[in-house]
């Protein structure tokens, strides 16, 4: 789930699994991704308003940092 939180795509997770020597097949990795996504959705569903507020605040902070560096 941590990899998904960091924005990892299934291809990124495949590469990570190979680098870490997980020795799992493609189908097992797909099941891991589905399970992680379901856990994330449970968290979002329970705390939807708080999660949205956090995302808006994070986006504003990111925008402010980008503008401060003229990026």
mmCIF file as Biopython writes it, N, C-alpha, C and O atoms, coordinates in Angstrom:
data_model
#
loop_
_atom_site.group_PDB
_atom_site.id
_atom_site.type_symbol
_atom_site.label_atom_id
_atom_site.label_alt_id
_atom_site.label_comp_id
_atom_site.label_asym_id
_atom_site.label_entity_id
_atom_site.label_seq_id
_atom_site.pdbx_PDB_ins_code
_atom_site.Cartn_x
_atom_site.Cartn_y
_atom_site.Cartn_z
_atom_site.occupancy
_atom_site.B_iso_or_equiv
_atom_site.auth_seq_id
_atom_site.auth_asym_id
_atom_site.pdbx_PDB_model_num
ATOM 1   N N  . UNK A ? 1  ? 0.828   -1.178  0.000   1.0 0.0 1  A 1 
ATOM 2   C CA . UNK A ? 1  ? 0.000   0.000   0.000   1.0 0.0 1  A 1 
ATOM 3   C C  . UNK A ? 1  ? 0.877   1.249   0.000   1.0 0.0 1  A 1 
ATOM 4   O O  . UNK A ? 1  ? 0.526   2.257   -0.612  1.0 0.0 1  A 1 
ATOM 5   N N  . UNK A ? 2  ? 2.005   1.183   0.677   1.0 0.0 2  A 1 
ATOM 6   C CA . UNK A ? 2  ? 2.895   2.346   0.726   1.0 0.0 2  A 1 
ATOM 7   C C  . UNK A ? 2  ? 3.367   2.738   -0.669  1.0 0.0 2  A 1 
ATOM 8   O O  . UNK A ? 2  ? 3.447   3.924   -0.988  1.0 0.0 2  A 1 
ATOM 9   N N  . UNK A ? 3  ? 3.677   1.756   -1.495  1.0 0.0 3  A 1 
ATOM 10  C CA . UNK A ? 3  ? 4.097   2.055   -2.863  1.0 0.0 3  A 1 
ATOM 11  C C  . UNK A ? 3  ? 2.995   2.775   -3.629  1.0 0.0 3  A 1 
ATOM 12  O O  . UNK A ? 3  ? 3.267   3.716   -4.375  1.0 0.0 3  A 1 
ATOM 13  N N  . UNK A ? 4  ? 1.757   2.335   -3.449  1.0 0.0 4  A 1 
ATOM 14  C CA . UNK A ? 4  ? 0.638   2.983   -4.127  1.0 0.0 4  A 1 
ATOM 15  C C  . UNK A ? 4  ? 0.453   4.408   -3.615  1.0 0.0 4  A 1 
ATOM 16  O O  . UNK A ? 4  ? 0.150   5.312   -4.393  1.0 0.0 4  A 1 
ATOM 17  N N  . UNK A ? 5  ? 0.632   4.611   -2.319  1.0 0.0 5  A 1 
ATOM 18  C CA . UNK A ? 5  ? 0.531   5.958   -1.753  1.0 0.0 5  A 1 
ATOM 19  C C  . UNK A ? 5  ? 1.586   6.881   -2.342  1.0 0.0 5  A 1 
ATOM 20  O O  . UNK A ? 5  ? 1.361   8.082   -2.493  1.0 0.0 5  A 1 
ATOM 21  N N  . UNK A ? 6  ? 2.726   6.317   -2.670  1.0 0.0 6  A 1 
ATOM 22  C CA . UNK A ? 6  ? 3.809   7.104   -3.264  1.0 0.0 6  A 1 
ATOM 23  C C  . UNK A ? 6  ? 3.623   7.308   -4.758  1.0 0.0 6  A 1 
ATOM 24  O O  . UNK A ? 6  ? 4.455   7.937   -5.412  1.0 0.0 6  A 1 
ATOM 25  N N  . UNK A ? 7  ? 2.523   6.772   -5.305  1.0 0.0 7  A 1 
ATOM 26  C CA . UNK A ? 7  ? 2.212   6.970   -6.714  1.0 0.0 7  A 1 
ATOM 27  C C  . UNK A ? 7  ? 2.728   5.893   -7.642  1.0 0.0 7  A 1 
ATOM 28  O O  . UNK A ? 7  ? 2.759   6.086   -8.858  1.0 0.0 7  A 1 
ATOM 29  N N  . UNK A ? 8  ? 3.134   4.761   -7.089  1.0 0.0 8  A 1 
ATOM 30  C CA . UNK A ? 8  ? 3.676   3.687   -7.920  1.0 0.0 8  A 1 
ATOM 31  C C  . UNK A ? 8  ? 2.595   3.078   -8.812  1.0 0.0 8  A 1 
ATOM 32  O O  . UNK A ? 8  ? 1.484   2.796   -8.364  1.0 0.0 8  A 1 
ATOM 33  N N  . UNK A ? 9  ? 2.941   2.886   -10.060 1.0 0.0 9  A 1 
ATOM 34  C CA . UNK A ? 9  ? 2.088   2.190   -11.011 1.0 0.0 9  A 1 
ATOM 35  C C  . UNK A ? 9  ? 2.412   0.695   -10.930 1.0 0.0 9  A 1 
ATOM 36  O O  . UNK A ? 9  ? 3.443   0.315   -10.373 1.0 0.0 9  A 1 
ATOM 37  N N  . UNK A ? 10 ? 1.540   -0.154  -11.482 1.0 0.0 10 A 1 
ATOM 38  C CA . UNK A ? 10 ? 1.850   -1.592  -11.460 1.0 0.0 10 A 1 
ATOM 39  C C  . UNK A ? 10 ? 3.226   -1.931  -12.043 1.0 0.0 10 A 1 
ATOM 40  O O  . UNK A ? 10 ? 3.894   -2.843  -11.555 1.0 0.0 10 A 1 
ATOM 41  N N  . UNK A ? 11 ? 3.648   -1.216  -13.067 1.0 0.0 11 A 1 
ATOM 42  C CA . UNK A ? 11 ? 4.979   -1.484  -13.633 1.0 0.0 11 A 1 
ATOM 43  C C  . UNK A ? 11 ? 6.082   -1.129  -12.637 1.0 0.0 11 A 1 
ATOM 44  O O  . UNK A ? 11 ? 7.113   -1.800  -12.580 1.0 0.0 11 A 1 
ATOM 45  N N  . UNK A ? 12 ? 5.863   -0.076  -11.857 1.0 0.0 12 A 1 
ATOM 46  C CA . UNK A ? 12 ? 6.833   0.301   -10.827 1.0 0.0 12 A 1 
ATOM 47  C C  . UNK A ? 12 ? 6.899   -0.770  -9.743  1.0 0.0 12 A 1 
ATOM 48  O O  . UNK A ? 12 ? 7.973   -1.096  -9.237  1.0 0.0 12 A 1 
ATOM 49  N N  . UNK A ? 13 ? 5.741   -1.308  -9.399  1.0 0.0 13 A 1 
ATOM 50  C CA . UNK A ? 13 ? 5.690   -2.349  -8.366  1.0 0.0 13 A 1 
ATOM 51  C C  . UNK A ? 13 ? 6.358   -3.617  -8.867  1.0 0.0 13 A 1 
ATOM 52  O O  . UNK A ? 13 ? 7.028   -4.308  -8.099  1.0 0.0 13 A 1 
ATOM 53  N N  . UNK A ? 14 ? 6.186   -3.931  -10.140 1.0 0.0 14 A 1 
ATOM 54  C CA . UNK A ? 14 ? 6.857   -5.099  -10.739 1.0 0.0 14 A 1 
ATOM 55  C C  . UNK A ? 14 ? 8.370   -4.934  -10.620 1.0 0.0 14 A 1 
ATOM 56  O O  . UNK A ? 14 ? 9.070   -5.854  -10.196 1.0 0.0 14 A 1 
ATOM 57  N N  . UNK A ? 15 ? 8.870   -3.757  -10.995 1.0 0.0 15 A 1 
ATOM 58  C CA . UNK A ? 15 ? 10.315  -3.505  -10.932 1.0 0.0 15 A 1 
ATOM 59  C C  . UNK A ? 15 ? 10.815  -3.593  -9.488  1.0 0.0 15 A 1 
ATOM 60  O O  . UNK A ? 15 ? 11.870  -4.169  -9.225  1.0 0.0 15 A 1 
ATOM 61  N N  . UNK A ? 16 ? 10.054  -3.021  -8.560  1.0 0.0 16 A 1 
ATOM 62  C CA . UNK A ? 16 ? 10.426  -3.067  -7.145  1.0 0.0 16 A 1 
ATOM 63  C C  . UNK A ? 16 ? 10.465  -4.515  -6.652  1.0 0.0 16 A 1 
ATOM 64  O O  . UNK A ? 16 ? 11.387  -4.907  -5.938  1.0 0.0 16 A 1 
ATOM 65  N N  . UNK A ? 17 ? 9.473   -5.297  -7.032  1.0 0.0 17 A 1 
ATOM 66  C CA . UNK A ? 17 ? 9.411   -6.703  -6.620  1.0 0.0 17 A 1 
ATOM 67  C C  . UNK A ? 17 ? 10.627  -7.470  -7.130  1.0 0.0 17 A 1 
ATOM 68  O O  . UNK A ? 17 ? 11.203  -8.285  -6.409  1.0 0.0 17 A 1 
ATOM 69  N N  . UNK A ? 18 ? 11.007  -7.209  -8.357  1.0 0.0 18 A 1 
ATOM 70  C CA . UNK A ? 18 ? 12.179  -7.880  -8.920  1.0 0.0 18 A 1 
ATOM 71  C C  . UNK A ? 18 ? 13.456  -7.462  -8.199  1.0 0.0 18 A 1 
ATOM 72  O O  . UNK A ? 18 ? 14.316  -8.292  -7.906  1.0 0.0 18 A 1 
ATOM 73  N N  . UNK A ? 19 ? 13.570  -6.157  -7.915  1.0 0.0 19 A 1 
ATOM 74  C CA . UNK A ? 19 ? 14.764  -5.656  -7.222  1.0 0.0 19 A 1 
ATOM 75  C C  . UNK A ? 19 ? 14.872  -6.200  -5.802  1.0 0.0 19 A 1 
ATOM 76  O O  . UNK A ? 19 ? 15.971  -6.433  -5.298  1.0 0.0 19 A 1 
ATOM 77  N N  . UNK A ? 20 ? 13.710  -6.402  -5.155  1.0 0.0 20 A 1 
ATOM 78  C CA . UNK A ? 20 ? 13.694  -6.892  -3.779  1.0 0.0 20 A 1 
ATOM 79  C C  . UNK A ? 20 ? 13.683  -8.419  -3.696  1.0 0.0 20 A 1 
ATOM 80  O O  . UNK A ? 20 ? 13.740  -8.979  -2.601  1.0 0.0 20 A 1 
ATOM 81  N N  . UNK A ? 21 ? 13.610  -9.090  -4.835  1.0 0.0 21 A 1 
ATOM 82  C CA . UNK A ? 21 ? 13.629  -10.544 -4.855  1.0 0.0 21 A 1 
ATOM 83  C C  . UNK A ? 21 ? 12.376  -11.186 -4.267  1.0 0.0 21 A 1 
ATOM 84  O O  . UNK A ? 21 ? 12.466  -12.215 -3.597  1.0 0.0 21 A 1 
ATOM 85  N N  . UNK A ? 22 ? 11.201  -10.584 -4.511  1.0 0.0 22 A 1 
ATOM 86  C CA . UNK A ? 22 ? 9.953   -11.106 -3.945  1.0 0.0 22 A 1 
ATOM 87  C C  . UNK A ? 22 ? 9.583   -12.479 -4.514  1.0 0.0 22 A 1 
ATOM 88  O O  . UNK A ? 22 ? 8.903   -13.259 -3.847  1.0 0.0 22 A 1 
ATOM 89  N N  . UNK A ? 23 ? 10.021  -12.777 -5.726  1.0 0.0 23 A 1 
ATOM 90  C CA . UNK A ? 23 ? 9.726   -14.054 -6.380  1.0 0.0 23 A 1 
ATOM 91  C C  . UNK A ? 23 ? 8.227   -14.344 -6.420  1.0 0.0 23 A 1 
ATOM 92  O O  . UNK A ? 23 ? 7.774   -15.405 -5.988  1.0 0.0 23 A 1 
ATOM 93  N N  . UNK A ? 24 ? 7.474   -13.393 -6.941  1.0 0.0 24 A 1 
ATOM 94  C CA . UNK A ? 24 ? 6.031   -13.555 -7.136  1.0 0.0 24 A 1 
ATOM 95  C C  . UNK A ? 24 ? 5.716   -13.328 -8.603  1.0 0.0 24 A 1 
ATOM 96  O O  . UNK A ? 24 ? 6.418   -12.599 -9.304  1.0 0.0 24 A 1 
ATOM 97  N N  . UNK A ? 25 ? 4.640   -13.972 -9.054  1.0 0.0 25 A 1 
ATOM 98  C CA . UNK A ? 25 ? 4.244   -13.830 -10.444 1.0 0.0 25 A 1 
ATOM 99  C C  . UNK A ? 25 ? 3.444   -12.562 -10.689 1.0 0.0 25 A 1 
ATOM 100 O O  . UNK A ? 25 ? 3.088   -11.832 -9.764  1.0 0.0 25 A 1 
ATOM 101 N N  . UNK A ? 26 ? 3.174   -12.326 -11.968 1.0 0.0 26 A 1 
ATOM 102 C CA . UNK A ? 26 ? 2.423   -11.143 -12.379 1.0 0.0 26 A 1 
ATOM 103 C C  . UNK A ? 26 ? 1.029   -11.118 -11.763 1.0 0.0 26 A 1 
ATOM 104 O O  . UNK A ? 26 ? 0.561   -10.070 -11.319 1.0 0.0 26 A 1 
ATOM 105 N N  . UNK A ? 27 ? 0.373   -12.264 -11.739 1.0 0.0 27 A 1 
ATOM 106 C CA . UNK A ? 27 ? -0.992  -12.331 -11.186 1.0 0.0 27 A 1 
ATOM 107 C C  . UNK A ? 27 ? -0.990  -12.007 -9.688  1.0 0.0 27 A 1 
ATOM 108 O O  . UNK A ? 27 ? -1.884  -11.312 -9.206  1.0 0.0 27 A 1 
ATOM 109 N N  . UNK A ? 28 ? -0.005  -12.500 -8.959  1.0 0.0 28 A 1 
ATOM 110 C CA . UNK A ? 28 ? 0.074   -12.205 -7.521  1.0 0.0 28 A 1 
ATOM 111 C C  . UNK A ? 28 ? 0.302   -10.717 -7.290  1.0 0.0 28 A 1 
ATOM 112 O O  . UNK A ? 28 ? -0.281  -10.138 -6.372  1.0 0.0 28 A 1 
ATOM 113 N N  . UNK A ? 29 ? 1.134   -10.096 -8.102  1.0 0.0 29 A 1 
ATOM 114 C CA . UNK A ? 29 ? 1.344   -8.655  -7.983  1.0 0.0 29 A 1 
ATOM 115 C C  . UNK A ? 29 ? 0.058   -7.889  -8.267  1.0 0.0 29 A 1 
ATOM 116 O O  . UNK A ? 29 ? -0.231  -6.890  -7.609  1.0 0.0 29 A 1 
ATOM 117 N N  . UNK A ? 30 ? -0.712  -8.352  -9.243  1.0 0.0 30 A 1 
ATOM 118 C CA . UNK A ? 30 ? -1.998  -7.712  -9.529  1.0 0.0 30 A 1 
ATOM 119 C C  . UNK A ? 30 ? -2.928  -7.813  -8.325  1.0 0.0 30 A 1 
ATOM 120 O O  . UNK A ? 30 ? -3.643  -6.864  -8.003  1.0 0.0 30 A 1 
ATOM 121 N N  . UNK A ? 31 ? -2.917  -8.967  -7.661  1.0 0.0 31 A 1 
ATOM 122 C CA . UNK A ? 31 ? -3.749  -9.121  -6.462  1.0 0.0 31 A 1 
ATOM 123 C C  . UNK A ? 31 ? -3.285  -8.183  -5.353  1.0 0.0 31 A 1 
ATOM 124 O O  . UNK A ? 31 ? -4.112  -7.618  -4.637  1.0 0.0 31 A 1 
ATOM 125 N N  . UNK A ? 32 ? -1.976  -8.009  -5.203  1.0 0.0 32 A 1 
ATOM 126 C CA . UNK A ? 32 ? -1.451  -7.073  -4.205  1.0 0.0 32 A 1 
ATOM 127 C C  . UNK A ? 32 ? -1.928  -5.647  -4.494  1.0 0.0 32 A 1 
ATOM 128 O O  . UNK A ? 32 ? -2.338  -4.930  -3.582  1.0 0.0 32 A 1 
ATOM 129 N N  . UNK A ? 33 ? -1.873  -5.242  -5.761  1.0 0.0 33 A 1 
ATOM 130 C CA . UNK A ? 33 ? -2.286  -3.896  -6.140  1.0 0.0 33 A 1 
ATOM 131 C C  . UNK A ? 33 ? -3.781  -3.700  -5.861  1.0 0.0 33 A 1 
ATOM 132 O O  . UNK A ? 33 ? -4.186  -2.668  -5.326  1.0 0.0 33 A 1 
ATOM 133 N N  . UNK A ? 34 ? -4.583  -4.680  -6.220  1.0 0.0 34 A 1 
ATOM 134 C CA . UNK A ? 34 ? -6.035  -4.596  -5.981  1.0 0.0 34 A 1 
ATOM 135 C C  . UNK A ? 34 ? -6.316  -4.491  -4.483  1.0 0.0 34 A 1 
ATOM 136 O O  . UNK A ? 34 ? -7.137  -3.680  -4.056  1.0 0.0 34 A 1 
ATOM 137 N N  . UNK A ? 35 ? -5.639  -5.307  -3.698  1.0 0.0 35 A 1 
ATOM 138 C CA . UNK A ? 35 ? -5.854  -5.277  -2.249  1.0 0.0 35 A 1 
ATOM 139 C C  . UNK A ? 35 ? -5.426  -3.927  -1.661  1.0 0.0 35 A 1 
ATOM 140 O O  . UNK A ? 35 ? -6.127  -3.370  -0.817  1.0 0.0 35 A 1 
ATOM 141 N N  . UNK A ? 36 ? -4.294  -3.409  -2.097  1.0 0.0 36 A 1 
ATOM 142 C CA . UNK A ? 36 ? -3.827  -2.106  -1.615  1.0 0.0 36 A 1 
ATOM 143 C C  . UNK A ? 36 ? -4.810  -1.008  -1.995  1.0 0.0 36 A 1 
ATOM 144 O O  . UNK A ? 36 ? -5.115  -0.138  -1.180  1.0 0.0 36 A 1 
ATOM 145 N N  . UNK A ? 37 ? -5.308  -1.042  -3.230  1.0 0.0 37 A 1 
ATOM 146 C CA . UNK A ? 37 ? -6.264  -0.030  -3.669  1.0 0.0 37 A 1 
ATOM 147 C C  . UNK A ? 37 ? -7.557  -0.102  -2.861  1.0 0.0 37 A 1 
ATOM 148 O O  . UNK A ? 37 ? -8.145  0.931   -2.541  1.0 0.0 37 A 1 
ATOM 149 N N  . UNK A ? 38 ? -8.001  -1.307  -2.531  1.0 0.0 38 A 1 
ATOM 150 C CA . UNK A ? 38 ? -9.211  -1.450  -1.711  1.0 0.0 38 A 1 
ATOM 151 C C  . UNK A ? 38 ? -9.001  -0.888  -0.309  1.0 0.0 38 A 1 
ATOM 152 O O  . UNK A ? 38 ? -9.887  -0.230  0.236   1.0 0.0 38 A 1 
ATOM 153 N N  . UNK A ? 39 ? -7.838  -1.143  0.271   1.0 0.0 39 A 1 
ATOM 154 C CA . UNK A ? 39 ? -7.540  -0.579  1.590   1.0 0.0 39 A 1 
ATOM 155 C C  . UNK A ? 39 ? -7.523  0.946   1.545   1.0 0.0 39 A 1 
ATOM 156 O O  . UNK A ? 39 ? -8.037  1.607   2.447   1.0 0.0 39 A 1 
ATOM 157 N N  . UNK A ? 40 ? -6.929  1.496   0.491   1.0 0.0 40 A 1 
ATOM 158 C CA . UNK A ? 40 ? -6.899  2.948   0.342   1.0 0.0 40 A 1 
ATOM 159 C C  . UNK A ? 40 ? -8.302  3.521   0.201   1.0 0.0 40 A 1 
ATOM 160 O O  . UNK A ? 40 ? -8.604  4.570   0.771   1.0 0.0 40 A 1 
ATOM 161 N N  . UNK A ? 41 ? -9.159  2.841   -0.552  1.0 0.0 41 A 1 
ATOM 162 C CA . UNK A ? 41 ? -10.531 3.316   -0.737  1.0 0.0 41 A 1 
ATOM 163 C C  . UNK A ? 41 ? -11.302 3.296   0.583   1.0 0.0 41 A 1 
ATOM 164 O O  . UNK A ? 41 ? -12.110 4.189   0.839   1.0 0.0 41 A 1 
ATOM 165 N N  . UNK A ? 42 ? -11.061 2.294   1.416   1.0 0.0 42 A 1 
ATOM 166 C CA . UNK A ? 42 ? -11.713 2.246   2.726   1.0 0.0 42 A 1 
ATOM 167 C C  . UNK A ? 42 ? -11.322 3.458   3.557   1.0 0.0 42 A 1 
ATOM 168 O O  . UNK A ? 42 ? -12.163 4.074   4.212   1.0 0.0 42 A 1 
ATOM 169 N N  . UNK A ? 43 ? -10.042 3.794   3.526   1.0 0.0 43 A 1 
ATOM 170 C CA . UNK A ? 43 ? -9.572  4.957   4.280   1.0 0.0 43 A 1 
ATOM 171 C C  . UNK A ? 43 ? -10.188 6.242   3.752   1.0 0.0 43 A 1 
ATOM 172 O O  . UNK A ? 43 ? -10.585 7.112   4.526   1.0 0.0 43 A 1 
ATOM 173 N N  . UNK A ? 44 ? -10.267 6.356   2.452   1.0 0.0 44 A 1 
ATOM 174 C CA . UNK A ? 44 ? -10.821 7.562   1.842   1.0 0.0 44 A 1 
ATOM 175 C C  . UNK A ? 44 ? -12.310 7.659   2.139   1.0 0.0 44 A 1 
ATOM 176 O O  . UNK A ? 44 ? -12.804 8.734   2.481   1.0 0.0 44 A 1 
ATOM 177 N N  . UNK A ? 45 ? -13.029 6.549   2.014   1.0 0.0 45 A 1 
ATOM 178 C CA . UNK A ? 45 ? -14.468 6.565   2.263   1.0 0.0 45 A 1 
ATOM 179 C C  . UNK A ? 45 ? -14.785 7.001   3.687   1.0 0.0 45 A 1 
ATOM 180 O O  . UNK A ? 45 ? -15.724 7.766   3.908   1.0 0.0 45 A 1 
ATOM 181 N N  . UNK A ? 46 ? -14.011 6.522   4.647   1.0 0.0 46 A 1 
ATOM 182 C CA . UNK A ? 46 ? -14.258 6.854   6.051   1.0 0.0 46 A 1 
ATOM 183 C C  . UNK A ? 46 ? -13.977 8.317   6.345   1.0 0.0 46 A 1 
ATOM 184 O O  . UNK A ? 46 ? -14.675 8.938   7.147   1.0 0.0 46 A 1 
ATOM 185 N N  . UNK A ? 47 ? -12.970 8.862   5.709   1.0 0.0 47 A 1 
ATOM 186 C CA . UNK A ? 47 ? -12.482 10.200  6.034   1.0 0.0 47 A 1 
ATOM 187 C C  . UNK A ? 47 ? -12.516 11.132  4.825   1.0 0.0 47 A 1 
ATOM 188 O O  . UNK A ? 47 ? -11.613 11.948  4.644   1.0 0.0 47 A 1 
ATOM 189 N N  . UNK A ? 48 ? -13.536 11.016  4.012   1.0 0.0 48 A 1 
ATOM 190 C CA . UNK A ? 48 ? -13.563 11.731  2.732   1.0 0.0 48 A 1 
ATOM 191 C C  . UNK A ? 48 ? -13.353 13.238  2.887   1.0 0.0 48 A 1 
ATOM 192 O O  . UNK A ? 48 ? -12.547 13.821  2.163   1.0 0.0 48 A 1 
ATOM 193 N N  . UNK A ? 49 ? -14.055 13.867  3.805   1.0 0.0 49 A 1 
ATOM 194 C CA . UNK A ? 49 ? -13.923 15.319  3.950   1.0 0.0 49 A 1 
ATOM 195 C C  . UNK A ? 49 ? -12.522 15.705  4.409   1.0 0.0 49 A 1 
ATOM 196 O O  . UNK A ? 49 ? -11.939 16.665  3.906   1.0 0.0 49 A 1 
ATOM 197 N N  . UNK A ? 50 ? -11.992 14.962  5.352   1.0 0.0 50 A 1 
ATOM 198 C CA . UNK A ? 50 ? -10.645 15.268  5.851   1.0 0.0 50 A 1 
ATOM 199 C C  . UNK A ? 50 ? -9.602  15.025  4.770   1.0 0.0 50 A 1 
ATOM 200 O O  . UNK A ? 50 ? -8.663  15.807  4.625   1.0 0.0 50 A 1 
ATOM 201 N N  . UNK A ? 51 ? -9.762  13.952  4.016   1.0 0.0 51 A 1 
ATOM 202 C CA . UNK A ? 51 ? -8.814  13.637  2.942   1.0 0.0 51 A 1 
ATOM 203 C C  . UNK A ? 51 ? -8.846  14.725  1.869   1.0 0.0 51 A 1 
ATOM 204 O O  . UNK A ? 51 ? -7.796  15.160  1.396   1.0 0.0 51 A 1 
ATOM 205 N N  . UNK A ? 52 ? -10.030 15.160  1.490   1.0 0.0 52 A 1 
ATOM 206 C CA . UNK A ? 52 ? -10.136 16.211  0.474   1.0 0.0 52 A 1 
ATOM 207 C C  . UNK A ? 52 ? -9.512  17.515  0.976   1.0 0.0 52 A 1 
ATOM 208 O O  . UNK A ? 52 ? -8.817  18.202  0.228   1.0 0.0 52 A 1 
ATOM 209 N N  . UNK A ? 53 ? -9.760  17.847  2.226   1.0 0.0 53 A 1 
ATOM 210 C CA . UNK A ? 53 ? -9.174  19.062  2.791   1.0 0.0 53 A 1 
ATOM 211 C C  . UNK A ? 53 ? -7.650  18.978  2.772   1.0 0.0 53 A 1 
ATOM 212 O O  . UNK A ? 53 ? -6.973  19.955  2.453   1.0 0.0 53 A 1 
ATOM 213 N N  . UNK A ? 54 ? -7.120  17.818  3.112   1.0 0.0 54 A 1 
ATOM 214 C CA . UNK A ? 54 ? -5.667  17.622  3.087   1.0 0.0 54 A 1 
ATOM 215 C C  . UNK A ? 54 ? -5.120  17.790  1.670   1.0 0.0 54 A 1 
ATOM 216 O O  . UNK A ? 54 ? -4.092  18.439  1.472   1.0 0.0 54 A 1 
ATOM 217 N N  . UNK A ? 55 ? -5.801  17.211  0.692   1.0 0.0 55 A 1 
ATOM 218 C CA . UNK A ? 55 ? -5.338  17.311  -0.687  1.0 0.0 55 A 1 
ATOM 219 C C  . UNK A ? 55 ? -5.374  18.753  -1.195  1.0 0.0 55 A 1 
ATOM 220 O O  . UNK A ? 55 ? -4.449  19.200  -1.873  1.0 0.0 55 A 1 
ATOM 221 N N  . UNK A ? 56 ? -6.429  19.467  -0.867  1.0 0.0 56 A 1 
ATOM 222 C CA . UNK A ? 56 ? -6.502  20.871  -1.271  1.0 0.0 56 A 1 
ATOM 223 C C  . UNK A ? 56 ? -5.373  21.682  -0.637  1.0 0.0 56 A 1 
ATOM 224 O O  . UNK A ? 56 ? -4.736  22.498  -1.304  1.0 0.0 56 A 1 
ATOM 225 N N  . UNK A ? 57 ? -5.131  21.456  0.641   1.0 0.0 57 A 1 
ATOM 226 C CA . UNK A ? 57 ? -4.068  22.182  1.335   1.0 0.0 57 A 1 
ATOM 227 C C  . UNK A ? 57 ? -2.703  21.831  0.751   1.0 0.0 57 A 1 
ATOM 228 O O  . UNK A ? 57 ? -1.866  22.712  0.556   1.0 0.0 57 A 1 
ATOM 229 N N  . UNK A ? 58 ? -2.478  20.559  0.474   1.0 0.0 58 A 1 
ATOM 230 C CA . UNK A ? 58 ? -1.203  20.128  -0.096  1.0 0.0 58 A 1 
ATOM 231 C C  . UNK A ? 58 ? -0.997  20.741  -1.489  1.0 0.0 58 A 1 
ATOM 232 O O  . UNK A ? 58 ? 0.110   21.153  -1.834  1.0 0.0 58 A 1 
ATOM 233 N N  . UNK A ? 59 ? -2.060  20.795  -2.272  1.0 0.0 59 A 1 
ATOM 234 C CA . UNK A ? 59 ? -1.962  21.377  -3.607  1.0 0.0 59 A 1 
ATOM 235 C C  . UNK A ? 59 ? -1.652  22.871  -3.530  1.0 0.0 59 A 1 
ATOM 236 O O  . UNK A ? 59 ? -0.834  23.381  -4.296  1.0 0.0 59 A 1 
ATOM 237 N N  . UNK A ? 60 ? -2.296  23.555  -2.618  1.0 0.0 60 A 1 
ATOM 238 C CA . UNK A ? 60 ? -2.014  24.990  -2.445  1.0 0.0 60 A 1 
ATOM 239 C C  . UNK A ? 60 ? -0.567  25.218  -2.026  1.0 0.0 60 A 1 
ATOM 240 O O  . UNK A ? 60 ? 0.094   26.127  -2.526  1.0 0.0 60 A 1 
ATOM 241 N N  . UNK A ? 61 ? -0.079  24.390  -1.108  1.0 0.0 61 A 1 
ATOM 242 C CA . UNK A ? 61 ? 1.307   24.527  -0.644  1.0 0.0 61 A 1 
ATOM 243 C C  . UNK A ? 61 ? 2.280   24.247  -1.782  1.0 0.0 61 A 1 
ATOM 244 O O  . UNK A ? 61 ? 3.277   24.954  -1.930  1.0 0.0 61 A 1 
ATOM 245 N N  . UNK A ? 62 ? 2.005   23.236  -2.577  1.0 0.0 62 A 1 
ATOM 246 C CA . UNK A ? 62 ? 2.859   22.905  -3.713  1.0 0.0 62 A 1 
ATOM 247 C C  . UNK A ? 62 ? 2.863   24.046  -4.727  1.0 0.0 62 A 1 
ATOM 248 O O  . UNK A ? 62 ? 3.916   24.420  -5.244  1.0 0.0 62 A 1 
ATOM 249 N N  . UNK A ? 63 ? 1.690   24.595  -5.006  1.0 0.0 63 A 1 
ATOM 250 C CA . UNK A ? 63 ? 1.591   25.713  -5.929  1.0 0.0 63 A 1 
ATOM 251 C C  . UNK A ? 63 ? 2.378   26.917  -5.407  1.0 0.0 63 A 1 
ATOM 252 O O  . UNK A ? 63 ? 3.090   27.579  -6.162  1.0 0.0 63 A 1 
ATOM 253 N N  . UNK A ? 64 ? 2.243   27.191  -4.114  1.0 0.0 64 A 1 
ATOM 254 C CA . UNK A ? 64 ? 2.962   28.330  -3.521  1.0 0.0 64 A 1 
ATOM 255 C C  . UNK A ? 64 ? 4.473   28.130  -3.629  1.0 0.0 64 A 1 
ATOM 256 O O  . UNK A ? 64 ? 5.199   29.081  -3.919  1.0 0.0 64 A 1 
ATOM 257 N N  . UNK A ? 65 ? 4.958   26.907  -3.401  1.0 0.0 65 A 1 
ATOM 258 C CA . UNK A ? 65 ? 6.394   26.647  -3.527  1.0 0.0 65 A 1 
ATOM 259 C C  . UNK A ? 65 ? 6.851   26.802  -4.973  1.0 0.0 65 A 1 
ATOM 260 O O  . UNK A ? 65 ? 7.927   27.340  -5.234  1.0 0.0 65 A 1 
ATOM 261 N N  . UNK A ? 66 ? 6.032   26.331  -5.911  1.0 0.0 66 A 1 
ATOM 262 C CA . UNK A ? 66 ? 6.390   26.451  -7.326  1.0 0.0 66 A 1 
ATOM 263 C C  . UNK A ? 66 ? 6.452   27.925  -7.737  1.0 0.0 66 A 1 
ATOM 264 O O  . UNK A ? 66 ? 7.360   28.334  -8.461  1.0 0.0 66 A 1 
ATOM 265 N N  . UNK A ? 67 ? 5.499   28.707  -7.278  1.0 0.0 67 A 1 
ATOM 266 C CA . UNK A ? 67 ? 5.479   30.134  -7.625  1.0 0.0 67 A 1 
ATOM 267 C C  . UNK A ? 67 ? 6.660   30.862  -6.979  1.0 0.0 67 A 1 
ATOM 268 O O  . UNK A ? 67 ? 7.221   31.782  -7.574  1.0 0.0 67 A 1 
ATOM 269 N N  . UNK A ? 68 ? 7.032   30.461  -5.788  1.0 0.0 68 A 1 
ATOM 270 C CA . UNK A ? 68 ? 8.150   31.104  -5.097  1.0 0.0 68 A 1 
ATOM 271 C C  . UNK A ? 68 ? 9.474   30.877  -5.827  1.0 0.0 68 A 1 
ATOM 272 O O  . UNK A ? 68 ? 10.381  31.704  -5.742  1.0 0.0 68 A 1 
ATOM 273 N N  . UNK A ? 69 ? 9.583   29.765  -6.539  1.0 0.0 69 A 1 
ATOM 274 C CA . UNK A ? 69 ? 10.817  29.471  -7.268  1.0 0.0 69 A 1 
ATOM 275 C C  . UNK A ? 69 ? 10.668  29.755  -8.752  1.0 0.0 69 A 1 
ATOM 276 O O  . UNK A ? 69 ? 11.541  29.419  -9.552  1.0 0.0 69 A 1 
ATOM 277 N N  . UNK A ? 70 ? 9.539   30.384  -9.116  1.0 0.0 70 A 1 
ATOM 278 C CA . UNK A ? 70 ? 9.237   30.726  -10.525 1.0 0.0 70 A 1 
ATOM 279 C C  . UNK A ? 70 ? 9.276   29.490  -11.399 1.0 0.0 70 A 1 
ATOM 280 O O  . UNK A ? 70 ? 9.778   29.533  -12.522 1.0 0.0 70 A 1 
ATOM 281 N N  . UNK A ? 71 ? 8.747   28.388  -10.889 1.0 0.0 71 A 1 
ATOM 282 C CA . UNK A ? 71 ? 8.729   27.130  -11.647 1.0 0.0 71 A 1 
ATOM 283 C C  . UNK A ? 71 ? 7.397   26.967  -12.356 1.0 0.0 71 A 1 
ATOM 284 O O  . UNK A ? 71 ? 7.184   25.971  -13.047 1.0 0.0 71 A 1 
#
